[in-house]
Amino acid sequence: MKQRIALIGPGRLGQAVGALLQQAGYPITAIVGRDQQRTHEAAEFIGASLMAGTDLKRCSRAELVLCCVGDDQLAPLGEALLDVLADTPSPTVIHFSGRHRAAILRPDDPRAAHWQVMSLHPLQTFASGEQGLNSLPGSYCAVEGNDELFPLGAKLSLELGCQPFRLRSEDKERYHAAACMASNFVTTLFHQASTLMAETLEDPAMAKTVLAPIFQTAVTNTLNLGPHQALTGPIVRGDIDTIRGHLEQLAEHSPERLPFYLELAEQTRQLAVESERLAPERAVQLKNLLDSFTSLS
């Protein structure tokens, strides 16, 4: 029989994880949140409505305690679980933070000496429980903690439909930075581009619509061909006059976006140089042009 699960923090991530594990046959003995109504609604989504509550003591019967809470809540939650898990033989306490190491869940207290701690981090975004439920399968999941726990982490990852991989504890913060760049910064980039585009259209509301196809194609090409081959546009072509025109227009009409453009343009220039598709002399000219506008931003 599969291990009994308690879920703490039934937000968007918790709902998706809880629902998938419940569908995989894991008995859910507790779903604990701070707000009774929201916790009950989340438990209904998961398929274990009778397990909803706000008391951490409900977690005492679980063999696996899943902590789907915010990064800054993990250490206090570990402290709060000391009395709850005092009589639970060898509980495994798991968090889903991409930033923190598994050890953040283990308080410096003899009562936690028998705990096993592990972190699982699905490389996916969670805009809602439903979206997470649909997006998790096919994703990758980082497993971090003691080596002997990797088989359990790998099994849970596979039950979520994810491909597991090991992550060293000392690499956790850099790993999380990379994940945020891939997910959060792409959203920021699209927002900046669509906001600028809206300023040029008779119907500003069309900005996101008209950019969507080229944005989707660029992402697809990057994933399929790799960044060096997928890169297109005036920078990799060495079209200095075009870039000068961009910079002059931004400086005049949208100066608040000039630093954003300059930083991305420099990073793109370096990528073009690495791809050996931008002539060295053009690369130098472009660098000089960007530097001349940097002092204005």
C-alpha positions, 0 to 999 in steps of 0.5 A, a space after each residue: 500500500 502506498 504511503 499516507 499523505 498529508 498536504 500542507 498549503 493547498 494553493 495552486 501547486 498543492 492542488 495540482 500535486 495533491 490531485 495527481 497523487 490522489 489519482 495515483 492511489 496515495 491515501 490523503 489523510 489531511 489537507 491543511 490550510 489557513 483558511 477553512 473555506 479555501 482549504 475545503 474548496 481545494 480539497 474538493 478539487 483534489 478529491 479528498 474533501 473530507 480531509 480539509 482542515 486548519 489544524 496541523 495536528 491532522 498531519 500526525 497520521 501521515 507518512 509523507 508530509 508535503 509542504 506546499 507553502 511559500 519560501 519564507 514559511 518553510 522554516 517556521 512550518 518545520 518548527 510548528 511540526 515538531 510536536 505534531 510529528 513527535 510520535 510519528 515513526 520516521 516521517 518524511 517531510 517534503 517541500 516544493 521550493 526551488 530555492 531552499 534546500 531540503 534541510 530548511 525543514 529540519 529544526 535544530 531540535 532533538 525531536 526532529 532527529 528521526 525526520 527524513 527531509 527532501 525537496 521536490 521542485 517541478 520545473 513548471 509554472 502554476 497559474 491555477 490548480 487546473 493548469 498545473 494539473 494539466 501541465 505537470 505531466 511531461 515536465 521535469 522535477 528536481 530531487 534534492 536531499 539525502 542520496 538514500 531518498 532519491 528513489 522515493 523522490 524519483 517515484 513521486 516525481 514519476 507519479 506526478 508525470 514528471 521526469 526526475 533528476 538529481 540536484 546537489 544542495 549547493 547548487 539550489 540557488 543558481 538552479 532556481 535563478 535559471 528556472 526563474 529566468 526561463 519562466 518569469 523573465 519570458 513573461 516580463 519580456 512579452 509584457 515590455 514588447 506588447 506595451 511598446 507595441 500598443 503605443 504604435 497601434 490604432 487599437 492598442 488592445 491588439 498588441 498582445 494578439 499581433 505579437 503572439 504568433 512571432 513570440 510563439 515561433 521564436 520560443 519554438 525555434 529556440 527549443 528546437 534549433 538551439 539559441 545560436 541557430 534560432 537567433 534572427 533579426 538586425 543584431 545577428 545580421 549586423 544591421 547597425 543603422 536599424 539598431 541605431 533607429 531603435 535606440 533613437 526612437 526609444 530615447 525620444 518616445 520611451 526612455 524608460 524602456 531604453 535600459 531594458 533594450 540596451 541590456 538585452 541587445 548587448 546579451 543578444 550581441 554576445 550570443 550572435 558573436 558566439 554563434 559566429 554569425 556576426 562579423 567581428 568588425 560589426 560586433 565592435 561597431 555595435 558594442 560602441 553604438 550600445 555603449 554610446 546610448 548607455 550613458 543616456 539611460 
